[in-house]
Amino acid sequence: MTLPNLLNADSIALACLIGWLVLWLPALLYLLVNWRMRRQSLLNNFSEDAIVLYYQQFRPFSPRRIFTPDDSGKEKIKIKFRRHFDSRYGRRHYILPLLLLMLVAGLGMWVTARSVQSWLGITSYEAFSPIAISAFLGGYAWVLNENLARFRTGDFTYHDVYGGVYRLVIAIPLGLSLATFSNLQVAAGVAFLLAAFPTTSLFKFARRLGSKNIGVTEDDESGRLELEKLQCIGRSNAERYAEEGVSTIVELAWADPIDLTIKTNHEFNYVVDSISQALLWVYLEDEVKKLYAVSLRGAQDVSALLRDLASPSKDKSVANSAKAALTIAAARLKLDETAFKYTLMTVAEDPYTKFLVEIWAQTEKGSIPGMPEATLLGSPENKTQNGDLESG
């Protein structure tokens, strides 16, 4: 049997329909499974005191409006926190980008099906250029791979869905433009392969090509990112923070930890540790690496050291150990011990350091890793609110 006999109009349309479904299903499954689990993991970390601390520190204009009881007087802080959380980060924010992804991908697959049918002589539809179809399919391959990877890692924000839409929209014009610089005989293949590259790499290639052919200069964007100076942050995580507008250590030091946790899909503990390290780096910069061996990685460690230095007389061993650590740390930095202690006190007195220390202490009280949050979701007064807790 010939290929046209095996590939009739219906089979081609069905293949494109399956391709369309596969593209957006990872995002939908993430919302039904992973998103819900990540939401509960984050919210269960916070006790009522921790929630109040968060709003006092990062949203001082909100507590009165957020925490004023309703007319019945039975509204709980945790329930209101969940409602406020869902209003800012709930699943409803995924609706528009998902609809756009379905629409753009659907149009692309419909055009692809008709063009393939026309090329095989099955129908008389007017076919699109092979280069354009190849460019779209290359963009499709990249978006599909990205969606599957994000579903596997649980890192799927609605901004990422918008990114997929954007990539599909620019695939054809960018593919057609770049393919003009190649041999016409291989232009379709080049369009597909180029479209399958990550967006940043693709635009970097386009800029270099433009620089070579039309004399437009390109800024050098290579090199180590500033956030990589922190012990806990590698290249990929630094780029993830940068995608959310946090590209410097100073910006990270005074970032909203909950907002950053949601936008990056990092674990809350990891974000807190990143901010803690950034707060100490602001004062000591690269010299902070010399303090790792004496357990001073971040602002939380500084606060703990000063607390141990002030331990009551019955805890002399703790105070002595802290004093020895302080002396060694000052010597490593070649600073006067008294002056160095004053620097550490400045770090510990920073309002953001105080918040991290207090929020950590409250979350330790509010939840036990690996244990169900019976006090939140299982208590009699909250059982009637479970429908609210799963909204968003």
N, C-alpha and C positions, 0 to 999 in steps of 0.2 A: 504493500500500500504506500502511496505517496504521502508526503508530509501534509499537503492541503487536505487529504482525506482524513488524516488522523486529527488534524487541528481544524475543526469546523468553527463556525461563528460562536456557537454556544460554549464550547470548551474554552475558547480564548476569553470570552466574557466571564466565565466562571473562575478561571485562573486569576484574572484581574480583580474580581470581587473578593476572592480569598486573600489576595495580596492587600487589598484595602482594609479588610477586617483585621488581619494580622498586625497592621501598622499601629492602630490605636488601641487594640485590646490590652497591651501591657500597661498603658496608663490607666485604663478602666480597672483592671485587676489590682493595680497598686492602690487605687482609691478604696476598693472594697476590702482589701486585706492589710497591706503594709502601712498605709496611711493611718488607719484606725489604731493599729498596734503602736506605731511611733507616737501618736497623739497621747494614748494612754500612758506610755512609758514616760513621756515628759511631764504630763500633768500630775501623775501619781507621785512625782518627786516632791511636790510642794505641799507643805502644811498650810494652815490658815495664816499663821504668823509669817511664813515665807512669802505668801502671796501679798500680804500687806507691805512687807519690806520691799518687794519688787516694785509695786506701784508708787511707793513713797520715793524710791530712788530714780526710777526711769519715767514714770508718768505721774508726776506730782499733782497734775490737774485732774486726775481721774478718780482718786479714792472716794471722794464724797459722792460722786455720781454713781460709781460702780458699787460701792458697798452700802449705800443707803437702803434699808430694808423696804420691801414693797408694803402695800397696805395691810397684808395679812401678818407682816412681821416675821415670817417663817423662812424667808430666803436666806440661804447660806452663802458664805463667801466663796466656797469652792464651786458651788453651782453657778454663781455669777461670773467667776473667773472663767469657767468653761464656756459660758455663753459669750463673754467678751472675746475669748480666744477664738471661738468659731466664727465670730463676726469679722475678725481680722484675717484668720488663716484657714477658715473652713473649706470644705470640699466644693462649696458653691463657686469658689474662685477658679476652679478647673473647668467649669461648664463652657464658658466662651472659648478658651483656647482649644478645648477638645472638639467643639463644634466646628471651629475653623480648620482644625487638622483634618477632620472627616471631610469637610467640604473641598479643601484644596487637594487632598489625596484622592478623593472621589473623582474630581474633575480630571486630574492627571491620569488616573487609571482608565477612565472612560475614553479619553483621547488616545491612550496607549492601545487599548483594545481595538478601537476603530482603525487605528493606523496599521496595526499588525494584520487585521483582517483584510485591509486594502492591499497591503504588500503581498499577501499570499493569494490575491485574486479571488477571495471568498466573497467580498462585497465591493461595491463601487464607491465607497465613501472616499472623500478627499483626505489623503494621509498627510500627517505632519512630517516635517523633516526628520530623517533618521538621527541627525545630530541632536535635535531638540528632544526626541524621545529618549535617546541614550543619556542625555544630561539629566532629564527628569528621573529616570530609573537609577542613575548614580546617586542623586540626592535622596531618592527613596531608600536605597540600600544603606546609606549613611544614617538616615533617621531611624530606620528599623533596627539597625545594630545599636544605636544609641539608646533607643527605647528599651530593648531587651536587656542591655547592660544596666540601665538605671533601675529597671524592675528587679533585677537580681540583687543589686546592692541596696535597694530601698531608698535611692536618692533621686526622687522624681518630683520636682516642684512644678508649679504651673508655669513658671518662667521657662522651664525646659520644654514644656509642650509648645509654648510660643516660639521657642527656638527651632523646633521641628517644623512649624508652619513657615517660619521665615526661610529656613533652608530649602523647603520645597518651592517656595515662591521665587527665590533667586536662582534655582538650579538651572532652568532653561536659559535665561538671558546670560548668566555667567558662563555656562557651558558653550553657548554659541560664540560668545566673545573670545574665550580662551582657545576654542578650537580653530579660530581663524589663523592662529600662529603655528598650526601644525599642517602636515601634509593632508590633502583632502581625502586621500585613500584611507587614512587611519583617523580622520577627524571624529567619527562617531565613537570609536573606542576611547580616544583621548577625552572626549566630553564625559563619558561614563566614569572613567578612572579619576579624572579631576574632581568630579562632583562627589565622589565617594570619600574624598579627603575631609578631615575636620574643617569646620568653617574658618577657624583662625589660620590654619595652614594654607587653606585655599586663598584667602585674602592676602596673606603674606606673599604667596607665589604670584598672585595677580599684581601686587605692588611692585615686586621685583621685575616682572615682565614689563610692566609699564615704565619702570625706571630705565630699563635697557632699551626699549623701543621708542619711547617718546620723551626721554630725558627728565622725567619727574623723579626727584630724589626721595629716598625712603629713610625714615628714622630707624635707627637700630634698636629693636625691642628685645634683643637677646640679653642674656646675663641673669644673674641670680636675683630673685625677688627679695625684697627687704624682709618679708614675713618669714622666710626660710632661715633667718638668723635665730629664731626661737627653736628650742630643743624639740618641741612637739610637732613642728610644722614642716612638712616636706613640700616638694614642688606642686603636686596635685592639690593638696589642701590649701596652699598659698594661692593658687589660681582660683580655687573654689571661693575663698574669701574675697578675692579681687572681683569676681563676678558679681558679688553682692555689695560692691562699693567700698570694701575694706582692703586697701592695698598697702597701707603703712602700719607700723607697729603702734604708733600713736593713735591712729583711728581704731585699731583693735582694742587698745587699752581702755577706751571709754565707750565701747559698743554695748548695745542692749543684748544681753546673753540669750534671752528667750527669742527675740526677733532673729538673731543670728543663727540660733539653733534651727528654727523653722526654715529659714531661707536656704541654709546650706545643707540641711538634713544630717548634720553632724550630731553625735551624742551630746547631751547637755553637759555632762561631766568634762568632755573634751573641750568644749567651747569655754567653760569656766577655767580650765587649766590654761588654755591659750591666753585668755584675758589676764589671768594672774601673772603669767610670765611676762606679758607685755607691760604690765604696770611696773614691774621691777626693772625691766629693760629701759624704760623711759628715763630712769634715774641713773642707771649704771652703764647702759648701752652694752657693747660687746664684752665689757669686763665682767659681766654677770656669769660668763662661762667658767670663770675661775672659782665661782662659789658653789658649783654643782656638788663638789665632793663633800661640802659641809652642809648639805641638805637645804641650800637656799636657791631654789629654782624660780620662785615667783613670790608675789606679794603675800599670798596665804602663808607661805613658809616663813616670811619675815614676821608676820603677825604672831605665828606660833612661837618663834624664837624669843620675841620680846615678852610674850606671855610667860614663857618658861623662865626667863631671867627674873621676872617678878614673882616667882613661885614662893609660897609661904615657907617659913623656916623649916617645917617638917619635911619639905621636899627639897632639901639642900642638894641632893645628888642631881636632881633635874636642873636646878639653877646653876650648879657648877658645870654641868655638861653644856648648857647654853652659853655660859660665860667663856668656856674654852672654844666653842664654835665661833663666837663673836671675835675672839682674839685671833684665831687662825684666819678667819675671813678678812679681817682688817689687814693682817700681814700679807695675805695674798694680793690684795689690792694696793698695798703700800700706802695705806691711809692711817692717820691717827685714829686710835680705837674710839675715842670719844666723838670725833667728827663723824666716823663711820656709823656709830650708833645713832647719831642725830639723823643721818640720812635714812637709816632704816625706820626710825620713828616717823619721819616724813612720809615714807612709803606706807607704813601701817595706818597713819592718820588720814590718808587719802580716802574720801568718801566711797569711792568705788571698791577700794580694798576692804573697807568695813562691810560693805554690802556683800562681797564675795564670801567673807568669813562668816557673816551672820546667815546668809542664805544657805551656805553649806551646812552649818550647824542645824538649821531648821529642817533642811531636807533629810538630814541624818535622823532627826526625830520623827519626821513625817512619813518615812517609808523605809522598808527593809528590802534590799535587793533580792529578787527571787520569790518574795512573798506576795500574795494577793492583797490588795488594798481594801480590807474588809471595812475599815473605818470610814472609807470614802463611799464605796459603792454598795456595801452590804449592810450598812447601818439602817435601822428601821425608818429613821426620818428621811433617808435619801432614796429608799427603794422606789418610792413613787416618782422619783425624778430621773430614773434611769433612761427614760426615753429622751430627755433633754441631753443627757451626757453623751449620747451617741449621735447627736445632731451635727450639722456642719457640712 
